[in-house]
Amino acid sequence: MDEDNANHIFFDCAYAKLYKEKIEKEFSIKLNIKDDWFNGSWLQGKVSNNVKFNNWSKEVIAVSLWQLWKNRNSCYFNGKKMGLNTLFCRVMADILWTSINKADEKRK
């Protein structure tokens, strides 16, 4: 691993850049959150380039960052790296699971 800091893991490593491109292509969105990451403004739904993120976009970003972190740990501790499609599927599965649980909570 080249570096082990949040900036590298989430934004600068080649794997994270390829994944970001995949998300942008799949959802036809432009993610430019690097500058806004550490101050948390993306969670408020707006970033410095005045792009507004809806709840779906914020969820994709948050779950993607979580899965990138899990992938980093798998690489670091187990020497195993997920393929980009696997990572994408895990993100979508996590979001689907969360949506199902939210719907179940509303029914109670």
Number of C-alpha atoms within 10 A of each C-alpha: 9 7 10 10 9 12 14 14 21 22 20 14 14 12 18 18 14 13 20 20 15 15 18 13 11 10 10 10 13 12 16 15 18 14 14 15 16 11 8 13 14 23 18 12 15 17 20 13 11 8 15 14 18 12 12 10 17 17 18 18 20 16 19 24 17 14 18 22 15 15 20 21 14 14 14 13 9 10 10 12 16 17 12 15 11 11 18 21 12 16 22 16 13 17 18 12 12 13 12 11 12 11 11 10 9 7 7 5
